Amino acid sequence: MAQAWRIVDSIDTDEGLLDLRQRGETDFLITIDSRVLMNSSANRSEIVLSELACADLKQTEKPRVLVGGLGMGFTLKAALDNLPAEAEVVVAELNPIMVIWCQGPIAQLTAGAVDDPRVRVVIADVAEIIRAAASKGKGQRFDAIILDLYEGPYEGDQGRGEYLYGKRALELSRSALKAGGVLAVWSEDPDKAFEKRLQAAGFSVARQRPGRGGRRHVVYIARKTEQRG
């Protein structure tokens, strides 16, 4: 018989209870209002997202990377594994409890990636950091922006997704990137409309669905081009 999940910690949010659950030593879930957001045993797409976003940065001098969403830290760990020692990684996370969990009960999952000296965690909306980088000029731009937020873009995202994945938001992301920089986006499903917006905003677009069988999420790698589409 499978072990039952137990709640390790819980916090009330506007969307319902945010729970960290565990069974066994290394099997964790993060749920919100009983909906599964993250599973420690299903993280292939998040890892591939960062691997592809940082693939060309291993030999770059002092690369700057922005990660939107800390989660369990798998996306961050994969980025660090593909970056040089002098890299700077800014992590934007809305809820401080995620940082506490990544430094405490689930630190073992990523070998304490959140405490890596290259990492600076900011409790803020990633959209605000992108907007600031776009307005402050070259010194504040990023080599890669990695958005690993649950659900991601989706068809008809003119509501809650517009501020990150809409036309104006993508233009700001392009401005926040250095020449040839990468915008990497995790998505539950493919979204043709999002791909068209990326191209119109001045990105070349590649799409992957990592893994085999079962539910396969989508990884978008959008590279800043010299001219808008």
Secondary structure as the mmCIF struct_conf table of DSSP 4:
data_model
#
loop_
_struct_conf.conf_type_id
_struct_conf.id
_struct_conf.beg_label_comp_id
_struct_conf.beg_label_asym_id
_struct_conf.beg_label_seq_id
_struct_conf.end_label_comp_id
_struct_conf.end_label_asym_id
_struct_conf.end_label_seq_id
HELX_LH_PP_P HELX_LH_PP_P1 ALA A 2 TRP A 5
STRN STRN1 ARG A 6 THR A 13
TURN_TY1_P TURN_TY1_P1 ASP A 14 GLU A 15
STRN STRN2 GLY A 16 ARG A 23
TURN_TY1_P TURN_TY1_P2 GLY A 24 THR A 26
STRN STRN3 ASP A 27 ILE A 32
TURN_TY1_P TURN_TY1_P3 ASP A 33 SER A 34
STRN STRN4 ARG A 35 ASN A 39
TURN_TY1_P TURN_TY1_P4 SER A 40 SER A 41
HELX_RH_AL_P HELX_RH_AL_P1 ARG A 44 ALA A 53
TURN_TY1_P TURN_TY1_P5 CYS A 54 ASP A 56
TURN_TY1_P TURN_TY1_P6 LYS A 58 GLN A 59
BEND BEND1 THR A 60 LYS A 62
STRN STRN5 ARG A 64 GLY A 68
TURN_TY1_P TURN_TY1_P7 GLY A 71 MET A 72
BEND BEND2 GLY A 73 GLY A 73
HELX_RH_AL_P HELX_RH_AL_P2 PHE A 74 ASP A 81
TURN_TY1_P TURN_TY1_P8 ASN A 82 ASN A 82
BEND BEND3 LEU A 83 LEU A 83
TURN_TY1_P TURN_TY1_P9 ALA A 85 GLU A 86
STRN STRN6 GLU A 88 GLU A 93
BEND BEND4 LEU A 94 LEU A 94
HELX_RH_AL_P HELX_RH_AL_P3 PRO A 96 GLN A 103
TURN_TY1_P TURN_TY1_P10 GLY A 104 ILE A 106
HELX_RH_3T_P HELX_RH_3T_P1 ALA A 107 THR A 110
TURN_TY1_P TURN_TY1_P11 ALA A 111 ALA A 111
BEND BEND5 GLY A 112 GLY A 112
HELX_RH_3T_P HELX_RH_3T_P2 ALA A 113 ASP A 115
TURN_TY1_P TURN_TY1_P12 PRO A 117 ARG A 118
STRN STRN7 VAL A 119 ILE A 123
BEND BEND6 ALA A 124 ALA A 124
HELX_RH_AL_P HELX_RH_AL_P4 VAL A 126 LYS A 136
HELX_RH_3T_P HELX_RH_3T_P3 LYS A 138 GLN A 140
STRN STRN8 PHE A 142 LEU A 147
BEND BEND7 TYR A 150 GLU A 151
BEND BEND8 PRO A 153 PRO A 153
TURN_TY1_P TURN_TY1_P13 GLU A 155 GLY A 156
BEND BEND9 GLN A 158 GLY A 159
TURN_TY1_P TURN_TY1_P14 ARG A 160 GLY A 161
HELX_RH_AL_P HELX_RH_AL_P5 GLU A 162 TYR A 165
BEND BEND10 GLY A 166 GLY A 166
HELX_RH_AL_P HELX_RH_AL_P6 LYS A 167 SER A 175
TURN_TY1_P TURN_TY1_P15 ALA A 176 ALA A 176
STRN STRN9 LEU A 177 SER A 187
BEND BEND11 GLU A 188 ASP A 189
HELX_RH_AL_P HELX_RH_AL_P7 LYS A 192 ALA A 200
TURN_TY1_P TURN_TY1_P16 ALA A 201 GLY A 202
STRN STRN10 PHE A 203 GLN A 208
BEND BEND12 GLY A 211 GLY A 214
STRN STRN11 VAL A 218 LYS A 224
BEND BEND13 GLU A 226 GLN A 227
#
